[in-house]
Amino acid sequence: MRRALRLARNGLGKTAPNPVVGAVLTKNGRLIGKGYHKNFGGPHAEVFALNEAGREAEGAVLYVTLEPCTHYGKTPPCVDRIISHGLKRVVIAAKDPNPLVDGKGIEKLRSAGIEVAVGVEGARARRLNEAFFKYIKTGLPFVTLKLAQTLDGKIAAPNGDSRWISGEASRKLVHRWRAQADAVLAGIGTVLQDDPELTVRLVRGRNPKRIVLDPDLQIPVSAKLVSDSGAENTIIFTASRNRQKIEALEKRNVKLEHCEKEPSGFFDLKKIAKRLPGLNILSVLVEGGSGVFSSFLRQGFWDRLYVFQAPLILGSGIGPFDGIKKEKLNEAFRLERVSLKRVGQDVLFKFEPLRADRTLDF
């Protein structure tokens, strides 16, 4: 099952709105087939494993990270393929929470006389598909905030300069996260200051979609996000109706999503989030800046926070949550599930919301 989970990871960032799934087929202690779900609309993991095994699949044992499907979608039901190959046993890591499946696959396999075991490495399987599980239960994407700060809590110098606070090892890790996310998100302030690419360059991997929160459509047409070869992967949420600017961006295949501003001048993030699954986005990596971080925290719309702490001291500068003002200590946002590890010269902290504030608990 652990091998199947490793295979499944190869699909991260490529299968939304589907889950990532890995499958391994064994017989008499030998590996006879393997596979993973490579992309939305493509064959499922079980199909790859069965095709590789061919006639040897009869009497074999299938290890699969998520309950096989029973419904017609982009592809036929996997359960029917499994039954037709005459498998002896199926070991499933986690049940599929999708109402179209949700135990039906297990029931159909057992009705066909196939032995079924459920729950092997279940916790790992659910974590691997945390974005899918959250979407099925809430209709919302999984949101991860990522920031790098100095020892005294600054994400940029007073002039906005932030390259680079974190070390090379940390930046490589972030690029790996980008490759596994459906989308990377930044606010217009970060775009104007840094002109980022938000692509995967330091590791091998595919580039995610790029979301910009730009209420007044301030993004220059010369910005890399709308002028490079991946401009069609850029999605801008804006309240602007500047027809000339919109047409200039649309000519570059940039996708514009209109969203009204709140009285605060910014967006209701939940309204934006509800539209992301329709764009095949179930996981979002938020990379800044301070105003965006503050808005996600203030609106309570986040699932995980990664903080890279670098061995630097600025003394003054921009903090990650300067947009949040609490007058008393008992009003502070409190986090839990704290873990930390060293990444090169930096220390990486991982936080999650207090249990009562979570939209989904695994």
C-alpha positions as CSV (number, residue, x, y, z in Angstrom):
1,M,0.0,0.0,0.0
2,R,2.9,2.4,0.7
3,R,4.1,1.8,-2.8
4,A,0.6,2.7,-4.1
5,L,0.6,5.9,-2.0
6,R,4.0,6.9,-3.5
7,L,2.6,6.3,-7.0
8,A,-0.5,8.4,-6.2
9,R,1.6,11.4,-5.2
10,N,2.7,11.7,-8.9
11,G,-0.8,12.9,-9.7
12,L,-0.8,15.8,-7.3
13,G,-1.7,19.0,-9.1
14,K,-2.8,17.2,-12.3
15,T,-6.1,15.4,-11.5
16,A,-8.5,18.1,-10.1
17,P,-11.4,17.9,-9.6
18,N,-10.6,14.2,-9.2
19,P,-8.6,12.7,-6.4
20,V,-5.1,11.3,-6.7
21,V,-5.0,7.5,-6.7
22,G,-2.3,4.8,-6.9
23,A,-2.7,1.1,-7.5
24,V,-0.5,-1.9,-7.2
25,L,-1.3,-5.4,-8.3
26,T,0.5,-8.5,-6.9
27,K,0.3,-12.3,-7.3
28,N,2.2,-14.9,-5.4
29,G,4.4,-12.2,-3.9
30,R,5.2,-10.7,-7.3
31,L,4.4,-7.2,-8.6
32,I,2.5,-7.7,-11.8
33,G,0.9,-4.3,-12.4
34,K,1.0,-0.7,-11.1
35,G,-0.3,2.7,-12.0
36,Y,-1.7,6.0,-10.9
37,H,-4.3,8.5,-12.1
38,K,-2.2,10.9,-14.2
39,N,-4.7,13.5,-15.3
40,F,-8.3,14.6,-15.1
41,G,-10.3,12.7,-17.8
42,G,-7.6,10.0,-18.2
43,P,-7.6,6.4,-17.2
44,H,-7.8,5.6,-13.4
45,A,-5.0,4.0,-11.5
46,E,-6.7,0.6,-11.4
47,V,-6.9,0.5,-15.2
48,F,-3.2,1.1,-15.6
49,A,-2.4,-1.7,-13.2
50,L,-4.9,-4.2,-14.8
51,N,-3.7,-3.4,-18.3
52,E,-0.1,-4.0,-17.3
53,A,-0.9,-7.3,-15.6
54,G,-3.1,-8.6,-18.5
55,R,-4.3,-12.2,-18.0
56,E,-2.1,-12.5,-14.9
57,A,-4.6,-10.4,-13.0
58,E,-6.9,-13.3,-12.4
59,G,-6.6,-14.4,-8.8
60,A,-4.4,-11.4,-8.0
61,V,-4.5,-8.9,-5.1
62,L,-5.1,-5.2,-5.8
63,Y,-3.9,-2.5,-3.4
64,V,-5.5,0.8,-4.2
65,T,-5.4,4.1,-2.2
66,L,-9.0,5.1,-2.7
67,E,-12.2,3.1,-3.1
68,P,-12.8,2.2,-6.8
69,C,-15.5,4.1,-8.5
70,T,-18.9,2.7,-9.5
71,H,-20.3,5.4,-11.7
72,Y,-19.8,6.6,-15.2
73,G,-17.9,9.9,-15.5
74,K,-15.1,10.7,-17.9
75,T,-14.3,6.9,-17.8
76,P,-16.3,3.7,-17.1
77,P,-16.6,2.4,-13.5
78,C,-13.3,0.8,-12.2
79,V,-15.3,-1.7,-10.1
80,D,-16.6,-3.4,-13.3
81,R,-13.1,-3.7,-14.7
82,I,-11.8,-5.2,-11.4
83,I,-14.7,-7.8,-11.3
84,S,-14.2,-8.7,-15.0
85,H,-10.5,-9.6,-14.4
86,G,-11.4,-12.1,-11.6
87,L,-9.3,-10.6,-8.8
88,K,-9.1,-12.5,-5.5
89,R,-8.8,-9.6,-3.1
90,V,-8.9,-5.9,-3.0
91,V,-7.2,-3.8,-0.3
92,I,-8.4,-0.2,0.0
93,A,-6.7,2.5,2.0
94,A,-9.7,4.9,2.3
95,K,-13.4,5.1,1.4
96,D,-14.3,7.6,-1.3
97,P,-16.5,10.3,0.4
98,N,-18.0,11.2,-3.0
99,P,-21.8,10.5,-2.7
100,L,-21.6,8.8,-6.1
101,V,-19.3,6.2,-4.5
102,D,-19.2,6.3,-0.7
103,G,-19.1,2.6,0.0
104,K,-20.9,1.4,-3.1
105,G,-17.6,0.2,-4.7
106,I,-16.8,-1.9,-1.6
107,E,-20.3,-3.3,-1.6
108,K,-20.3,-4.2,-5.3
109,L,-16.9,-5.9,-5.0
110,R,-18.0,-8.0,-2.0
111,S,-21.3,-8.9,-3.8
112,A,-19.1,-10.3,-6.7
113,G,-17.4,-12.6,-4.2
114,I,-14.2,-10.6,-4.0
115,E,-12.6,-10.3,-0.5
116,V,-12.2,-6.6,0.5
117,A,-10.2,-5.0,3.3
118,V,-10.5,-1.3,4.1
119,G,-8.4,1.1,6.1
120,V,-4.8,0.0,5.5
121,E,-2.7,3.2,5.6
122,G,-6.0,5.0,5.7
123,A,-4.8,8.1,7.5
124,R,-2.0,8.6,5.0
125,A,-4.4,8.2,2.1
126,R,-6.8,10.8,3.5
127,R,-4.0,13.3,4.0
128,L,-2.8,12.7,0.5
129,N,-6.3,13.6,-0.8
130,E,-7.1,16.3,1.8
131,A,-8.0,18.8,-0.9
132,F,-10.4,16.3,-2.6
133,F,-12.0,15.3,0.8
134,K,-12.5,19.0,1.7
135,Y,-14.1,19.8,-1.6
136,I,-16.5,16.9,-1.4
137,K,-17.5,17.8,2.1
138,T,-17.6,21.6,1.8
139,G,-17.5,22.5,-1.9
140,L,-14.4,24.6,-1.2
141,P,-10.7,24.2,-2.0
142,F,-7.9,23.5,0.5
143,V,-6.0,26.7,1.2
144,T,-2.3,26.7,2.3
145,L,-0.6,30.0,3.3
146,K,3.2,30.1,2.8
147,L,5.5,32.9,3.9
148,A,9.2,33.5,4.6
149,Q,10.1,35.9,7.4
150,T,13.1,37.1,9.3
151,L,13.8,36.3,12.9
152,D,12.0,39.5,13.9
153,G,9.0,38.7,11.8
154,K,9.4,40.7,8.6
155,I,8.5,39.4,5.2
156,A,10.1,42.3,3.4
157,A,12.3,45.4,4.0
158,P,10.6,48.8,4.4
159,N,11.1,49.4,0.6
160,G,9.3,46.1,-0.1
161,D,12.5,44.1,-1.0
162,S,12.1,40.4,-0.1
163,R,14.6,38.6,-2.4
164,W,15.7,36.5,-0.8
165,I,14.7,36.0,2.9
166,S,14.6,32.2,2.7
167,G,17.5,30.1,1.6
168,E,17.9,28.0,-1.5
169,A,16.7,24.8,0.1
170,S,13.5,26.4,1.3
171,R,12.9,27.9,-2.2
172,K,13.3,24.5,-3.8
173,L,10.8,23.0,-1.4
174,V,8.3,25.8,-2.3
175,H,8.7,25.1,-6.0
176,R,7.9,21.4,-5.2
177,W,4.8,22.6,-3.5
178,R,3.9,24.7,-6.5
179,A,4.2,21.6,-8.7
180,Q,1.8,19.7,-6.5
181,A,-0.8,22.5,-6.1
182,D,-3.6,23.2,-8.6
183,A,-3.0,26.9,-8.3
184,V,-0.7,29.5,-6.7
185,L,-2.2,32.8,-5.5
186,A,-0.8,36.3,-5.0
187,G,-2.2,39.7,-4.4
188,I,-1.7,42.7,-6.7
189,G,0.7,44.3,-4.2
190,T,3.2,41.4,-4.6
191,V,2.8,41.4,-8.4
192,L,3.6,45.2,-8.6
193,Q,6.5,44.9,-6.2
194,D,8.2,41.7,-7.3
195,D,6.8,40.9,-10.8
196,P,6.9,37.2,-10.0
197,E,6.5,34.3,-12.4
198,L,5.0,31.9,-9.9
199,T,6.2,28.9,-11.9
200,V,8.2,25.8,-11.1
201,R,11.9,26.4,-12.0
202,L,14.1,25.0,-9.2
203,V,12.7,21.4,-9.4
204,R,11.2,19.3,-12.2
205,G,7.4,19.6,-12.4
206,R,4.4,21.1,-14.1
207,N,3.4,24.8,-13.6
208,P,0.3,25.5,-11.6
209,K,-2.5,27.9,-12.5
210,R,-1.7,31.4,-11.3
211,I,-4.3,33.5,-9.5
212,V,-4.0,37.2,-8.9
213,L,-6.4,39.1,-6.6
214,D,-6.5,42.5,-8.3
215,P,-9.7,44.5,-7.3
216,D,-8.9,47.5,-9.5
217,L,-7.1,45.7,-12.3
218,Q,-3.8,47.4,-11.7
219,I,-1.6,44.7,-13.2
220,P,0.6,46.0,-16.0
221,V,0.3,44.4,-19.4
222,S,4.1,43.9,-19.2
223,A,3.9,41.8,-16.0
224,K,5.4,38.3,-16.4
225,L,2.2,36.7,-15.3
226,V,0.3,38.1,-18.3
227,S,3.1,38.3,-20.9
228,D,5.1,35.1,-20.6
229,S,4.4,31.8,-22.4
230,G,2.1,30.6,-19.6
231,A,-0.2,33.6,-19.7
232,E,-3.2,31.3,-20.4
233,N,-2.6,29.8,-17.0
234,T,-3.2,33.1,-15.3
235,I,-6.6,33.9,-13.7
236,I,-7.3,37.5,-12.5
237,F,-10.1,38.2,-10.1
238,T,-11.1,41.8,-10.4
239,A,-14.0,44.2,-9.8
240,S,-12.8,46.5,-12.6
241,R,-14.9,47.0,-15.8
242,N,-12.0,48.8,-17.6
243,R,-12.9,47.4,-21.1
244,Q,-9.7,48.5,-22.7
245,K,-7.5,46.8,-20.1
246,I,-9.7,43.7,-20.1
247,E,-9.5,43.3,-23.8
248,A,-5.7,43.7,-23.8
249,L,-5.4,40.9,-21.2
250,E,-7.9,38.6,-22.9
251,K,-5.9,38.9,-26.2
252,R,-3.1,37.2,-24.3
253,N,-5.5,34.4,-23.2
254,V,-5.5,35.6,-19.6
255,K,-8.7,34.6,-17.8
256,L,-10.6,37.4,-16.1
257,E,-13.1,36.6,-13.4
258,H,-15.3,39.5,-12.2
259,C,-16.0,39.7,-8.5
260,E,-17.5,42.7,-6.6
261,K,-15.5,44.3,-3.9
262,E,-16.6,44.4,-0.3
263,P,-17.0,47.7,1.6
264,S,-13.4,47.1,2.8
265,G,-12.2,47.5,-0.8
266,F,-11.2,43.8,-0.9
267,F,-12.9,40.6,-1.9
268,D,-15.0,38.1,0.1
269,L,-12.6,35.2,-0.2
270,K,-15.2,32.6,0.3
271,K,-17.1,33.9,-2.8
272,I,-13.9,33.5,-4.8
273,A,-13.2,30.1,-3.3
274,K,-16.6,28.7,-4.3
275,R,-15.8,29.4,-8.0
276,L,-12.4,27.7,-8.0
277,P,-13.5,24.1,-8.2
278,G,-15.3,25.1,-11.4
279,L,-11.9,26.0,-12.7
280,N,-10.5,22.6,-11.7
281,I,-8.8,24.1,-8.7
282,L,-9.1,22.2,-5.4
283,S,-5.8,23.2,-3.8
284,V,-4.4,26.7,-3.5
285,L,-0.9,27.8,-2.3
286,V,-1.1,31.4,-1.2
287,E,2.2,33.2,-1.5
288,G,1.5,36.8,-0.5
289,G,1.7,39.5,0.3
290,S,0.9,41.0,3.7
291,G,-2.6,42.3,2.8
292,V,-3.6,38.9,1.3
293,F,-2.2,36.9,4.2
294,S,-4.1,39.2,6.6
295,S,-7.4,38.8,4.7
296,F,-7.2,35.0,4.6
297,L,-6.5,34.9,8.4
298,R,-9.1,37.6,9.3
299,Q,-11.8,35.8,7.2
300,G,-10.8,32.5,8.7
301,F,-10.4,30.9,5.3
302,W,-7.3,28.8,5.5
303,D,-6.3,25.2,6.3
304,R,-2.6,25.3,6.8
305,L,0.1,27.8,7.4
306,Y,3.8,27.3,6.6
307,V,6.3,29.8,8.0
308,F,10.0,29.7,6.9
309,Q,12.0,31.4,9.7
310,A,15.3,32.7,8.3
311,P,18.4,33.7,10.4
312,L,18.1,37.4,9.5
313,I,17.1,40.5,11.5
314,L,15.8,43.6,9.7
315,G,14.7,45.7,12.7
316,S,12.0,47.3,10.6
317,G,9.9,46.3,7.6
318,I,6.7,44.7,6.5
319,G,5.1,42.0,8.7
320,P,3.0,39.1,7.2
321,F,-0.1,40.1,9.1
322,D,0.2,43.9,9.3
323,G,-3.5,44.2,8.2
324,I,-4.7,42.6,11.4
325,K,-4.9,44.8,14.5
326,K,-5.7,43.2,17.9
327,E,-5.7,45.4,21.0
328,K,-5.7,42.6,23.6
329,L,-3.7,39.3,23.9
330,N,-6.9,37.3,24.5
331,E,-8.1,38.5,21.0
332,A,-5.1,37.0,19.2
333,F,-5.5,34.3,16.6
334,R,-4.4,31.0,18.2
335,L,-3.1,28.1,16.1
336,E,-2.5,24.5,16.8
337,R,-0.8,21.3,15.5
338,V,2.6,23.0,15.6
339,S,5.5,21.2,14.0
340,L,8.9,22.3,12.9
341,K,11.9,21.0,11.0
342,R,15.1,22.5,9.6
343,V,15.3,23.2,5.9
344,G,18.8,24.3,5.0
345,Q,19.6,27.5,6.9
346,D,15.9,28.0,7.8
347,V,13.4,26.6,10.2
348,L,10.0,25.5,8.8
349,F,7.0,25.8,11.1
350,K,3.6,24.2,10.2
351,F,0.4,25.4,11.8
352,E,-3.3,24.6,11.4
353,P,-6.4,26.4,12.7
354,L,-7.8,25.5,16.1
355,R,-10.0,22.5,15.8
356,A,-13.2,24.5,16.3
357,D,-12.3,26.8,13.4
358,R,-11.6,24.1,10.8
359,T,-13.8,23.4,7.9
360,L,-12.6,19.8,7.8
361,D,-10.9,17.6,10.3
362,F,-9.1,14.4,9.3
